[in-house]
Amino acid sequence: MELFDTPELAAFRAEARAWLEANVPPLGEEESGVIGLFAEHEDEEAFLAKARHWQARLADAGWAGITWPTEYGGRGLTPVHEIVWRQEAAHFDLPVGVFGIGIGMGGPTIMAWGTEEQKARWLPPMLRGEEIWCQLFSEPAAGSDVAGLRTRAVRDGDEYVVTGQKVWTSGAHYSKWGMLLARTDPNVPKHAGLSYFIIDMRQPGVEVRPLRQMTGGANFNEVFFDEARVPAEHLLGAEGMGWSVALTTLMHERVAIGGYLVGAAGVFDTLRRMFDRVAEERGVHPLVDPVVRDRATDLYIRGQVLRFMTQRIIAKLAKGEIPSAEGAAAKLGLTSLLSRLANLAVDVQGPAGMLGPEDAIDDGRWALAFLGYPGMRIAGGTDQILRNIIGERVLGLPGEPRVDKDVPFSRIPG
């Protein structure tokens, strides 16, 4: 039982742990914690096949869609139960993260806004991992200001014709469906002229281009639409209601912050094990150095602060509230922790810290984290936008000027 568990949550935690221990292989010590956020897979097809296998097993055993209503195949539990499940599952080799965007964000949006036909079509295969989803919101000129997007969707009979570009789309290269926010009316203010669609990512007119990262991987993508077609029945909610529908998706994205924080409390143990391996190789423990000791202590403190931030988010979710500023602060704290962790781990190893997997400690995972953590400062909200949220909603500072908020979008300079 965790410190803040109620008896009900403690029983749920025990049930989850028992099932995981009986059915799923545990992760190695070097694979657990936040360092696992940066894992890459040489054989992506094999990884996806493994992911589908485990997602189907979770669905069959009742561990998929924990917050989904029972009529849609879920367990009808709270976001707090979902976080408890993630805390327990984080210690096991359960590679189902590719389904998180669909199940965690797309599914709840369809349940809130979709027709019965849309729910019947998309929810069952989503829950079982038969179809992977991606989110198509951000654009090259509309990242922080999503409502300023320029991708167009023009009605043509029983279809919409989509033209434009999206960017930073995680998993687009292996997704079947995309949650697309596009502009259907340029003659009204920017928030009012948007519509939300479910688009087939494998049709003609959709081109996915990988964005190669410093790590060598390419999980982010650019997506280009050249007169791609979307049936009118794939419109989610009414035309022009896209911003409201998108807020539902983003609300559930904030709930996922708790999942990102799962490994934060264990960051010091992960680092300590690496220090021990460095000591075995060199005969001198890194913590003999007072500067290293000071930096490691700072990491330990930050990990504990994030642990209590997680509990604060859980407490708010338990009351039926949505963490906004709390989620922003926690995400900002997590990226700061990751940057300090990766830099210290590489510094301690010296030149060997940048060696490849065959020659490096922990198969090069620390170098991968060092090269990958800058991307975490963009994903899920940039550091700058998160600071704006904290400034406005916690500190009560004046909001950013929004001179284009009530102007027809067609009159805003491109």
C-alpha positions as CSV (number, residue, x, y, z in Angstrom):
1,M,0.0,0.0,0.0
2,E,1.3,3.4,-0.9
3,L,1.3,6.4,1.5
4,F,-1.8,8.0,-0.1
5,D,-3.7,4.9,-1.0
6,T,-7.3,4.5,0.3
7,P,-8.3,0.9,1.2
8,E,-10.0,0.6,-2.2
9,L,-6.9,1.8,-4.1
10,A,-4.7,-0.5,-2.0
11,A,-6.9,-3.5,-2.9
12,F,-6.8,-2.4,-6.6
13,R,-3.0,-2.1,-6.5
14,A,-2.7,-5.5,-5.0
15,E,-4.9,-7.0,-7.7
16,A,-2.9,-5.3,-10.4
17,R,0.4,-6.4,-9.0
18,A,-0.7,-10.0,-8.6
19,W,-1.9,-10.2,-12.2
20,L,1.3,-8.5,-13.5
21,E,3.6,-10.8,-11.5
22,A,1.7,-13.9,-12.7
23,N,1.5,-12.9,-16.4
24,V,4.2,-10.4,-17.5
25,P,8.0,-10.6,-17.4
26,P,9.6,-8.0,-15.1
27,L,11.9,-5.3,-16.5
28,G,15.6,-5.4,-15.8
29,E,16.8,-2.8,-13.3
30,E,18.6,-0.9,-16.0
31,E,15.4,-0.6,-18.1
32,S,13.1,0.7,-15.4
33,G,12.4,4.3,-14.4
34,V,12.4,7.4,-16.5
35,I,15.4,6.2,-18.5
36,G,13.0,3.9,-20.3
37,L,11.3,6.9,-21.9
38,F,14.1,7.0,-24.5
39,A,14.1,3.4,-25.6
40,E,14.2,2.8,-29.3
41,H,13.5,-0.3,-31.3
42,E,15.6,-1.5,-34.3
43,D,13.0,-3.9,-35.5
44,E,9.8,-1.8,-35.3
45,E,7.5,-4.4,-36.9
46,A,8.5,-6.9,-34.3
47,F,8.0,-4.4,-31.5
48,L,4.5,-3.5,-32.8
49,A,3.6,-7.1,-33.1
50,K,4.6,-7.6,-29.5
51,A,2.7,-4.5,-28.5
52,R,-0.5,-5.8,-30.2
53,H,-0.1,-9.1,-28.5
54,W,0.1,-7.6,-25.0
55,Q,-2.7,-5.1,-25.6
56,A,-5.0,-7.9,-26.6
57,R,-4.1,-9.8,-23.5
58,L,-4.8,-6.7,-21.3
59,A,-8.2,-6.3,-23.0
60,D,-9.1,-9.9,-22.4
61,A,-8.0,-9.7,-18.7
62,G,-9.9,-6.4,-18.1
63,W,-6.8,-4.2,-17.7
64,A,-7.3,-2.1,-20.8
65,G,-9.3,1.1,-20.8
66,I,-9.4,1.2,-17.0
67,T,-11.3,4.6,-17.0
68,W,-13.6,3.6,-19.9
69,P,-17.2,2.8,-19.1
70,T,-18.0,-0.9,-18.9
71,E,-20.3,-0.7,-21.9
72,Y,-17.3,0.1,-24.1
73,G,-15.1,-2.6,-22.7
74,G,-13.5,-0.7,-19.8
75,R,-13.7,-1.0,-16.1
76,G,-15.5,2.2,-15.3
77,L,-12.9,3.3,-12.8
78,T,-11.3,6.7,-12.0
79,P,-8.1,8.3,-13.4
80,V,-6.6,7.6,-10.0
81,H,-7.0,3.9,-10.7
82,E,-5.3,4.4,-14.1
83,I,-2.3,6.0,-12.4
84,V,-2.1,3.2,-9.9
85,W,-2.1,0.7,-12.7
86,R,0.7,2.6,-14.5
87,Q,2.7,2.7,-11.3
88,E,2.6,-1.1,-11.0
89,A,2.9,-1.8,-14.7
90,A,6.1,0.4,-14.9
91,H,8.1,-2.4,-13.4
92,F,7.1,-4.9,-16.1
93,D,8.0,-5.5,-19.8
94,L,4.6,-4.4,-21.1
95,P,5.3,-2.5,-24.3
96,V,1.8,-0.9,-25.0
97,G,2.7,2.8,-25.0
98,V,1.9,3.1,-28.7
99,F,-1.8,2.7,-27.8
100,G,-1.7,5.5,-25.3
101,I,-2.8,8.3,-27.7
102,G,-5.8,6.3,-28.9
103,I,-7.0,4.8,-25.6
104,G,-6.0,7.7,-23.4
105,M,-7.1,10.6,-25.6
106,G,-9.0,9.4,-28.7
107,G,-11.3,7.0,-27.0
108,P,-12.6,9.4,-24.3
109,T,-13.1,12.0,-27.0
110,I,-15.1,9.6,-29.2
111,M,-17.2,8.6,-26.2
112,A,-17.9,12.2,-25.3
113,W,-18.7,13.5,-28.9
114,G,-19.2,10.5,-31.2
115,T,-22.3,8.9,-32.5
116,E,-23.2,5.4,-31.6
117,E,-22.0,4.3,-35.0
118,Q,-18.7,6.0,-34.5
119,K,-18.3,4.4,-31.1
120,A,-19.1,0.9,-32.4
121,R,-16.6,1.3,-35.3
122,W,-13.6,2.7,-33.5
123,L,-13.7,1.8,-29.8
124,P,-13.4,-2.0,-29.8
125,P,-10.4,-2.3,-32.2
126,M,-8.8,0.6,-30.4
127,L,-9.1,-1.1,-27.0
128,R,-7.6,-4.4,-28.3
129,G,-4.7,-2.7,-30.0
130,E,-5.8,-3.7,-33.5
131,E,-5.6,-0.1,-34.7
132,I,-3.1,2.6,-33.6
133,W,-3.9,6.3,-33.5
134,C,-2.0,9.6,-33.7
135,Q,-2.9,13.2,-33.0
136,L,-2.8,15.8,-35.8
137,F,-3.0,19.2,-34.1
138,S,0.3,21.0,-34.3
139,E,1.6,22.7,-37.4
140,P,4.8,24.5,-38.4
141,A,3.2,27.9,-37.7
142,A,0.7,26.7,-35.1
143,G,2.3,24.8,-32.3
144,S,1.9,26.8,-29.1
145,D,-1.2,28.5,-30.7
146,V,-3.0,25.5,-32.0
147,A,-6.1,27.5,-32.9
148,G,-4.0,29.4,-35.5
149,L,-3.7,26.2,-37.7
150,R,-4.1,26.5,-41.5
151,T,-4.8,23.0,-42.6
152,R,-8.1,23.3,-44.6
153,A,-11.0,20.9,-44.8
154,V,-13.5,21.8,-47.6
155,R,-16.9,20.1,-47.9
156,D,-17.4,18.3,-51.2
157,G,-20.6,16.4,-51.2
158,D,-20.5,13.6,-48.7
159,E,-16.8,14.2,-48.1
160,Y,-14.3,16.8,-46.9
161,V,-11.1,17.5,-48.9
162,V,-8.1,18.1,-46.6
163,T,-5.0,20.1,-47.6
164,G,-2.2,21.2,-45.3
165,Q,0.6,20.1,-43.1
166,K,1.0,18.8,-39.5
167,V,4.3,18.4,-37.6
168,W,5.7,16.6,-34.5
169,T,3.1,13.8,-35.0
170,S,4.2,10.9,-32.8
171,G,3.7,7.5,-34.3
172,A,2.1,8.7,-37.5
173,H,4.2,6.3,-39.6
174,Y,2.6,3.3,-38.0
175,S,-0.9,4.7,-37.2
176,K,-4.1,3.7,-39.0
177,W,-6.2,6.6,-37.8
178,G,-5.5,10.2,-37.0
179,M,-7.4,12.8,-34.8
180,L,-7.3,15.7,-37.2
181,L,-8.1,19.3,-36.3
182,A,-8.7,21.4,-39.5
183,R,-10.2,24.7,-40.5
184,T,-13.6,24.5,-42.2
185,D,-14.6,28.2,-42.0
186,P,-11.9,30.9,-42.4
187,N,-14.4,33.8,-42.1
188,V,-15.0,33.5,-38.4
189,P,-12.6,33.9,-35.4
190,K,-9.9,31.3,-35.3
191,H,-11.4,29.2,-32.5
192,A,-14.8,29.1,-34.1
193,G,-13.8,27.9,-37.5
194,L,-12.3,24.5,-36.6
195,S,-13.7,21.0,-37.0
196,Y,-12.5,17.7,-35.7
197,F,-12.2,14.6,-38.0
198,I,-11.1,11.0,-37.9
199,I,-8.9,10.5,-40.9
200,D,-7.5,7.4,-42.5
201,M,-3.7,7.7,-42.4
202,R,-3.1,5.1,-45.1
203,Q,-5.2,6.6,-47.9
204,P,-3.9,8.4,-51.0
205,G,-3.1,12.1,-50.4
206,V,-1.5,11.4,-47.0
207,E,2.3,11.5,-46.9
208,V,4.2,10.8,-43.7
209,R,7.8,12.0,-43.5
210,P,9.9,10.9,-40.5
211,L,11.8,13.6,-38.6
212,R,15.2,12.1,-37.7
213,Q,16.3,12.9,-34.2
214,M,19.7,13.2,-32.6
215,T,19.2,9.8,-31.1
216,G,19.0,8.3,-34.6
217,G,15.4,7.4,-34.1
218,A,12.4,8.9,-35.9
219,N,9.3,8.7,-33.9
220,F,8.2,12.2,-34.7
221,N,6.8,12.9,-38.2
222,E,5.7,15.6,-40.6
223,V,2.4,14.8,-42.2
224,F,1.3,16.3,-45.5
225,F,-2.3,16.3,-46.8
226,D,-2.8,16.8,-50.6
227,E,-6.5,16.6,-51.2
228,A,-7.0,13.7,-48.8
229,R,-10.6,12.6,-48.4
230,V,-12.6,12.3,-45.2
231,P,-16.1,11.0,-45.3
232,A,-18.6,13.4,-43.6
233,E,-19.6,10.7,-41.2
234,H,-16.0,10.8,-39.8
235,L,-16.7,14.4,-38.5
236,L,-16.6,14.2,-34.7
237,G,-19.2,16.6,-33.2
238,A,-20.7,19.3,-35.4
239,E,-18.9,21.3,-38.0
240,G,-17.3,24.4,-36.3
241,M,-17.2,22.6,-32.9
242,G,-13.6,21.4,-33.4
243,W,-12.1,23.5,-30.7
244,S,-14.5,22.2,-28.0
245,V,-13.8,18.6,-29.2
246,A,-10.1,19.2,-29.2
247,L,-10.2,20.5,-25.6
248,T,-11.7,17.2,-24.6
249,T,-8.6,15.5,-26.1
250,L,-6.2,17.9,-24.5
251,M,-7.9,17.5,-21.1
252,H,-7.2,13.8,-21.2
253,E,-3.7,14.5,-22.3
254,R,-3.2,16.4,-19.1
255,V,-4.4,13.3,-17.1
256,A,-1.5,11.4,-18.8
257,I,1.0,13.6,-17.0
258,G,0.6,11.3,-14.0
259,G,1.8,8.5,-16.2
260,Y,5.0,10.4,-17.2
261,L,5.8,11.0,-13.5
262,V,5.6,7.3,-12.6
263,G,9.3,6.7,-12.9
264,A,10.5,10.0,-11.4
265,A,10.6,8.9,-7.8
266,G,13.0,6.0,-8.8
267,V,15.4,8.2,-10.7
268,F,18.0,8.2,-8.0
269,D,18.1,4.4,-7.7
270,T,18.6,4.1,-11.5
271,L,21.5,6.6,-11.3
272,R,23.0,4.9,-8.2
273,R,23.1,1.5,-10.0
274,M,25.0,3.2,-12.9
275,F,27.4,4.8,-10.4
276,D,28.1,1.4,-9.0
277,R,29.0,0.0,-12.4
278,V,31.3,2.9,-13.1
279,A,33.0,2.2,-9.7
280,E,33.5,-1.4,-10.7
281,E,35.2,-0.4,-13.9
282,R,37.4,2.3,-12.5
283,G,37.9,1.3,-8.9
284,V,36.7,4.7,-7.6
285,H,33.1,5.5,-6.8
286,P,31.8,8.7,-8.5
287,L,30.2,9.9,-5.3
288,V,33.7,10.4,-3.8
289,D,33.7,13.6,-5.8
290,P,31.8,16.3,-3.8
291,V,30.5,18.0,-6.9
292,V,29.0,14.7,-8.2
293,R,27.6,14.1,-4.7
294,D,25.9,17.5,-4.7
295,R,24.4,17.0,-8.1
296,A,23.1,13.5,-7.2
297,T,21.6,14.9,-4.0
298,D,19.8,17.6,-6.1
299,L,18.4,14.8,-8.3
300,Y,17.2,12.9,-5.3
301,I,15.4,15.9,-4.0
302,R,13.8,16.7,-7.3
303,G,12.6,13.1,-7.7
304,Q,10.9,13.3,-4.3
305,V,9.3,16.6,-5.1
306,L,7.9,15.1,-8.3
307,R,6.6,12.2,-6.4
308,F,4.6,14.5,-4.1
309,M,3.5,16.5,-7.2
310,T,2.1,13.2,-8.5
311,Q,0.2,12.7,-5.3
312,R,-1.2,16.2,-5.6
313,I,-2.4,15.5,-9.1
314,I,-3.9,12.2,-7.9
315,A,-5.7,14.1,-5.1
316,K,-7.2,16.5,-7.6
317,L,-8.3,13.8,-9.9
318,A,-9.9,11.9,-7.0
319,K,-12.1,14.9,-6.4
320,G,-13.2,14.9,-10.1
321,E,-11.1,17.9,-11.0
322,I,-8.8,18.3,-13.9
323,P,-5.1,19.2,-13.1
324,S,-4.1,22.1,-15.4
325,A,-1.6,24.3,-13.6
326,E,-0.5,21.3,-11.5
327,G,0.1,19.2,-14.7
328,A,2.1,22.1,-16.2
329,A,4.3,22.4,-13.1
330,A,4.8,18.7,-13.0
331,K,5.7,18.4,-16.7
332,L,8.1,21.3,-16.3
333,G,9.7,19.6,-13.3
334,L,10.0,16.4,-15.1
335,T,11.9,17.9,-18.1
336,S,14.2,19.7,-15.7
337,L,14.9,16.4,-13.9
338,L,15.6,14.6,-17.1
339,S,18.0,17.2,-18.3
340,R,20.0,17.1,-15.1
341,L,19.9,13.3,-14.9
342,A,21.2,12.8,-18.5
343,N,23.9,15.4,-18.1
344,L,25.2,14.0,-14.8
345,A,25.2,10.4,-16.1
346,V,27.2,11.3,-19.2
347,D,29.6,13.6,-17.2
348,V,30.3,10.9,-14.7
349,Q,31.3,8.4,-17.4
350,G,33.6,11.0,-19.1
351,P,34.4,10.4,-22.8
352,A,32.9,6.9,-22.4
353,G,29.5,8.4,-21.8
354,M,29.1,9.0,-25.6
355,L,30.0,5.5,-26.6
356,G,27.6,3.3,-28.6
357,P,25.6,0.4,-27.2
358,E,28.2,-2.3,-27.6
359,D,30.9,-0.4,-25.6
360,A,28.9,1.7,-23.1
361,I,27.5,1.1,-19.6
362,D,23.9,0.0,-19.7
363,D,24.1,-0.5,-23.5
364,G,24.3,3.2,-24.2
365,R,21.0,4.1,-22.6
366,W,22.5,7.1,-20.9
367,A,23.8,8.6,-24.1
368,L,20.4,8.0,-25.7
369,A,18.8,9.9,-22.8
370,F,21.3,12.7,-23.2
371,L,20.4,13.0,-26.9
372,G,16.7,12.5,-26.4
373,Y,15.7,14.7,-23.4
374,P,15.5,18.0,-25.5
375,G,12.5,16.4,-27.3
376,M,10.7,16.0,-24.0
377,R,10.8,19.8,-23.6
378,I,8.6,20.1,-26.7
379,A,6.3,17.1,-26.4
380,G,3.1,17.8,-24.4
381,G,3.7,21.5,-24.2
382,T,6.9,23.5,-24.5
383,D,8.7,24.8,-21.3
384,Q,7.7,28.4,-22.3
385,I,4.0,27.6,-22.7
386,L,4.0,25.7,-19.4
387,R,5.5,28.7,-17.7
388,N,2.8,30.9,-19.2
389,I,0.1,28.6,-17.7
390,I,1.7,28.7,-14.3
391,G,2.2,32.4,-14.4
392,E,-1.4,33.1,-15.4
393,R,-3.3,30.4,-13.4
394,V,-1.1,30.2,-10.3
395,L,0.6,33.5,-9.9
396,G,-2.2,35.6,-11.4
397,L,0.1,37.4,-13.8
398,P,-1.5,39.2,-16.8
399,G,-2.2,37.0,-19.8
400,E,-0.4,37.1,-23.1
401,P,-1.8,39.7,-25.5
402,R,-4.4,38.0,-27.8
403,V,-5.2,40.7,-30.4
404,D,-6.4,38.1,-33.0
405,K,-8.8,36.3,-30.8
406,D,-12.0,37.9,-32.1
407,V,-10.9,38.7,-35.7
408,P,-12.1,36.6,-38.6
409,F,-9.2,34.2,-39.4
410,S,-9.1,35.2,-43.1
411,R,-8.1,38.7,-41.9
412,I,-5.1,37.5,-39.9
413,P,-1.8,38.0,-41.8
414,G,-0.4,34.7,-42.9
